Amino acid sequence: MNKLVVHQSPPNRAHPTFVSVETVTDEGAPFTFAVIYRNKHERSNLIAATGLYGRFYAGGRSQHDIEKYAETVDPNTNKQYFIERGKLRELTG
């Protein structure tokens, strides 16, 4: 299970906080692999922690649904989802 940690956003962001998603490697070392942030349209996005334009994992209107998914997502997954009313809808390329 992944760990969620709340942080203060930089002043140029639309929402005052963002959430980092942390996991532990097989060797026991913790690392952050994704962040959850709310955009100016009040939607939440789960993306890779390598920058706001990193790999997209999931998005939706409910931050709670995104956080619930983030607790269990595999950092190595290639699947992308839109989450609406707690249901995952896989996005196709």
C-alpha positions as CSV (number, residue, x, y, z in Angstrom):
1,M,0.0,0.0,0.0
2,N,1.3,3.5,-0.9
3,K,1.5,6.3,1.5
4,L,0.0,9.8,0.9
5,V,1.7,12.9,2.3
6,V,0.2,16.4,2.1
7,H,2.4,19.4,1.2
8,Q,2.0,23.1,0.8
9,S,1.8,24.1,-2.9
10,P,4.1,26.8,-4.4
11,P,2.5,30.2,-4.7
12,N,1.8,29.9,-8.4
13,R,-0.5,26.8,-8.1
14,A,-4.3,26.9,-8.1
15,H,-4.8,24.9,-4.9
16,P,-2.9,25.6,-1.6
17,T,-1.8,21.9,-1.1
18,F,-0.8,18.9,-3.1
19,V,-0.3,15.3,-2.1
20,S,2.8,13.1,-2.8
21,V,2.5,9.4,-3.3
22,E,5.2,7.3,-1.7
23,T,6.1,3.6,-1.8
24,V,8.9,1.4,-0.8
25,T,11.3,-0.5,-3.1
26,D,12.0,-4.2,-2.7
27,E,15.2,-3.2,-0.8
28,G,13.1,-1.2,1.7
29,A,14.0,2.3,0.5
30,P,11.1,4.8,0.4
31,F,10.6,6.9,-2.7
32,T,8.1,9.3,-4.1
33,F,6.7,8.3,-7.5
34,A,3.7,10.5,-8.1
35,V,1.9,13.6,-7.0
36,I,-1.8,14.5,-6.8
37,Y,-2.7,18.1,-7.5
38,R,-5.9,20.1,-8.2
39,N,-5.9,22.2,-11.3
40,K,-7.7,25.5,-12.0
41,H,-10.8,23.6,-13.1
42,E,-11.0,21.8,-9.7
43,R,-10.1,18.5,-11.2
44,S,-7.5,16.2,-9.5
45,N,-4.7,14.6,-11.4
46,L,-2.3,11.8,-10.4
47,I,0.9,12.1,-12.3
48,A,4.5,10.9,-12.1
49,A,6.6,13.0,-9.7
50,T,9.2,13.9,-12.3
51,G,7.3,17.2,-13.0
52,L,3.8,18.4,-13.7
53,Y,4.1,17.2,-17.3
54,G,5.2,13.7,-16.3
55,R,3.4,10.4,-16.9
56,F,-0.3,10.6,-16.3
57,Y,-1.8,7.8,-14.1
58,A,-5.4,9.1,-13.4
59,G,-7.6,12.1,-13.2
60,G,-11.1,13.0,-12.2
61,R,-13.4,15.4,-10.3
62,S,-13.1,13.8,-6.9
63,Q,-9.8,14.2,-5.1
64,H,-11.0,11.5,-2.7
65,D,-11.4,9.0,-5.5
66,I,-8.0,9.9,-6.9
67,E,-6.4,9.5,-3.5
68,K,-8.1,6.1,-2.9
69,Y,-6.7,4.9,-6.3
70,A,-3.3,6.3,-5.5
71,E,-3.0,4.2,-2.3
72,T,-3.0,1.0,-4.4
73,V,-1.6,2.0,-7.8
74,D,1.5,0.2,-9.0
75,P,4.2,2.8,-9.9
76,N,5.1,0.7,-13.0
77,T,1.7,0.6,-14.5
78,N,1.2,1.9,-18.0
79,K,-2.6,2.2,-17.7
80,Q,-4.3,5.5,-17.5
81,Y,-7.7,6.1,-16.0
82,F,-10.4,8.7,-15.6
83,I,-12.2,8.2,-12.3
84,E,-15.8,9.2,-12.0
85,R,-18.1,8.4,-9.1
86,G,-15.5,5.8,-7.9
87,K,-15.5,3.9,-11.2
88,L,-12.3,3.5,-13.3
89,R,-12.6,4.2,-17.0
90,E,-9.4,3.3,-18.8
91,L,-8.2,5.8,-21.3
92,T,-7.0,4.5,-24.7
93,G,-4.2,6.1,-26.6
